[in-house]
Amino acid sequence: MTMTSKDRAALRGEAHHLTAAVHIGHQGLTSNVIETVDDALRTRELVKIQLAKTTDETPKAAATRLADATSAEVVQVIGRTCTLYRWNPDLARKNGVPPWRS
């Protein structure tokens, strides 16, 4: 699934009010972090991830690696925060409200 710039802009607006669901520490992208991000994407679809200053990897590289490992799309990378999105058709939506709003 490839997103258009309009889709990305809409998701950036939705993600603005979210807090970081996953924090990546000095150990970087471990298998546990990837599993945690995968679980968060499965339950929320839109996830903000915060990287610590002590992480050796750049935020863009980390976002790309996480997106590849979890089959997600990178919505944006600002500073040390990245936002990922992955559609989950199995999530229950009440009245069309996305899961990150509920």
C-alpha positions, -999 to 999 in steps of 0.1 A, spaced: 0 0 0 14 33 -10 1 65 5 -5 97 -14 6 130 0 -30 138 9 -32 106 29 1 114 46 -10 150 54 -43 137 69 -24 112 91 1 139 102 -28 160 114 -43 130 133 -9 121 148 -2 156 161 -22 151 193 -9 116 200 17 109 226 46 85 218 35 49 224 69 34 220 103 48 233 135 35 219 164 36 243 202 34 240 201 -2 228 184 8 196 162 -14 175 161 -47 192 137 -76 184 117 -66 215 112 -31 202 101 -43 168 76 -67 184 63 -38 206 59 -15 176 42 -43 157 17 -48 186 10 -11 188 4 -9 151 -20 -39 153 -41 -23 180 -38 14 170 -28 16 133 -12 51 139 18 51 163 43 77 174 77 65 183 103 85 203 140 78 200 164 86 228 194 109 222 217 81 231 205 59 202 232 55 176 208 52 147 194 83 130 157 88 133 151 84 95 170 52 94 152 38 124 118 48 110 127 31 77 139 -1 94 108 -2 116 85 3 87 102 -25 67 102 -49 97 65 -42 105 51 -37 69 41 -2 79 44 32 61 64 61 75 41 91 79 67 116 91 100 120 110 104 152 130 134 155 152 137 123 172 101 114 168 87 93 139 51 83 131 42 50 114 9 38 100 -4 3 91 -40 -4 81 -56 -32 101 -90 -44 86 -97 -66 116 -100 -37 141 -135 -29 153 -145 7 144 -174 23 162 -193 46 138 -162 48 115 -140 64 143 -103 53 139 -88 33 167 -63 60 177 -91 84 185 -110 60 209 
